Amino acid sequence: MKVSNHFSDWELFSPKLLEAIHDKDLPCEWFVQEDAIDFLEDLREFYGSPVSINQPTKELLHRGICTDSENLKQGRTLTSQHNFCAFDISLYDEDLTLVYQWIKKNAASYRIGGIGLYKTFIHVDWRNKSVPALWNGE
């Protein structure tokens, strides 16, 4: 099911969470912040390139927003931002350092609370912070 012009529910939610949402016949919009969708759409428009919600495991357990058990299986804690609203993203053929700079510059417009630059992706989340947490990962 489409959540926005360019993103479907299966891209934004883990399979287990998406199954629960569909089983209860709940709108997906209840589980992802509007600012997050606006951010993903605007990032895609600005770069003119599809935004990939990374899937770093063979089991495809983790796409974006996950359940507690999926985060624990990934070695994360129950306080992981992926329990709430977080995405690990990349853009095809784009310099992630430049994308990271664009996200930092525009973070306040989308109420972004955390931005982490990694070798192959950028983590973006909507934790409750007035100034985003910034970090470089491995």
C-alpha positions as CSV (number, residue, x, y, z in Angstrom):
1,M,0.0,0.0,0.0
2,K,1.3,3.5,-0.9
3,V,2.1,5.7,2.1
4,S,3.2,8.6,-0.1
5,N,4.0,9.4,-3.7
6,H,7.2,7.4,-3.8
7,F,7.1,5.1,-0.7
8,S,5.1,2.0,0.0
9,D,4.4,0.5,3.5
10,W,6.7,-2.5,2.9
11,E,9.7,-0.1,2.5
12,L,9.1,1.7,5.7
13,F,8.1,-1.0,8.1
14,S,9.6,-4.4,9.0
15,P,7.6,-7.4,7.8
16,K,6.5,-8.4,11.3
17,L,5.2,-4.8,12.2
18,L,3.6,-4.5,8.8
19,E,1.7,-7.8,9.3
20,A,0.4,-6.6,12.7
21,I,-0.7,-3.3,11.1
22,H,-2.6,-5.0,8.3
23,D,-4.0,-7.7,10.6
24,K,-5.6,-5.0,12.8
25,D,-6.6,-3.0,9.7
26,L,-4.9,0.1,11.0
27,P,-3.7,3.0,8.8
28,C,0.1,3.0,8.3
29,E,0.2,6.7,8.9
30,W,-0.4,6.1,12.6
31,F,3.0,4.5,12.8
32,V,5.2,6.9,10.9
33,Q,5.6,10.6,11.5
34,E,4.4,13.0,8.8
35,D,7.7,14.8,9.1
36,A,9.5,11.6,8.2
37,I,7.5,11.1,5.1
38,D,7.9,14.7,4.0
39,F,11.7,14.4,4.6
40,L,12.0,11.2,2.5
41,E,9.9,12.7,-0.3
42,D,11.8,16.1,-0.3
43,L,15.2,14.3,-0.2
44,R,14.2,12.2,-3.2
45,E,13.0,15.4,-5.0
46,F,16.1,17.4,-4.2
47,Y,18.5,14.8,-5.5
48,G,16.3,13.4,-8.2
49,S,17.2,10.0,-7.1
50,P,15.3,7.2,-5.4
51,V,15.9,6.9,-1.6
52,S,16.7,3.4,-0.6
53,I,15.6,2.3,2.9
54,N,18.4,-0.1,3.7
55,Q,18.0,-3.7,4.5
56,P,21.2,-4.7,6.1
57,T,20.4,-8.4,6.9
58,K,19.7,-11.4,4.7
59,E,16.5,-12.0,6.6
60,L,15.2,-8.5,5.7
61,L,14.1,-8.1,9.3
62,H,15.0,-4.5,9.4
63,R,13.8,-1.9,6.9
64,G,12.9,1.1,9.0
65,I,10.5,0.9,11.9
66,C,10.7,-2.4,13.7
67,T,9.1,-4.4,16.5
68,D,10.9,-5.0,19.9
69,S,11.7,-8.6,19.0
70,E,13.1,-7.7,15.6
71,N,15.4,-5.0,17.2
72,L,16.6,-7.5,19.8
73,K,17.3,-10.1,17.1
74,Q,19.4,-7.4,15.4
75,G,21.4,-6.9,18.6
76,R,19.7,-3.6,19.4
77,T,18.1,-2.5,22.6
78,L,14.4,-1.9,23.3
79,T,15.2,1.8,23.3
80,S,16.4,1.7,19.7
81,Q,15.1,4.6,17.6
82,H,14.0,1.9,15.0
83,N,11.2,1.1,17.5
84,F,9.8,4.6,17.0
85,C,10.7,6.3,13.8
86,A,14.1,5.8,12.2
87,F,15.4,4.8,8.8
88,D,18.8,3.8,7.5
89,I,18.9,5.3,4.0
90,S,21.1,5.6,0.9
91,L,20.8,7.3,-2.5
92,Y,22.1,5.6,-5.6
93,D,25.2,7.2,-7.0
94,E,25.3,10.0,-4.5
95,D,28.1,11.0,-2.1
96,L,26.8,10.2,1.3
97,T,28.9,12.9,3.0
98,L,27.1,15.6,0.8
99,V,23.7,14.0,1.6
100,Y,24.6,14.0,5.3
101,Q,25.4,17.7,5.0
102,W,22.0,18.4,3.3
103,I,20.2,16.5,6.0
104,K,22.0,18.4,8.8
105,K,21.2,21.7,7.1
106,N,17.5,20.9,6.8
107,A,17.0,18.9,10.0
108,A,15.0,21.5,11.8
109,S,12.5,21.7,9.0
110,Y,11.6,18.0,9.5
111,R,12.1,17.9,13.3
112,I,14.9,15.3,12.8
113,G,16.4,14.3,16.2
114,G,19.4,12.1,15.1
115,I,21.6,11.8,12.1
116,G,24.4,9.3,11.8
117,L,26.8,9.0,8.9
118,Y,28.1,5.4,8.2
119,K,30.1,4.0,5.4
120,T,27.2,2.8,3.3
121,F,24.1,4.5,4.7
122,I,22.8,7.5,6.8
123,H,20.7,6.8,9.9
124,V,17.9,9.4,10.4
125,D,15.5,9.4,13.3
126,W,12.9,11.5,15.0
127,R,13.9,11.3,18.7
128,N,12.7,14.1,20.8
129,K,15.6,16.6,20.6
130,S,15.6,20.3,19.7
131,V,19.2,19.9,18.4
132,P,19.9,16.7,16.5
133,A,22.3,14.2,17.8
134,L,25.1,13.8,15.2
135,W,27.6,11.0,14.9
136,N,29.9,9.2,12.5
137,G,29.6,5.4,12.6
138,E,31.5,2.6,11.0
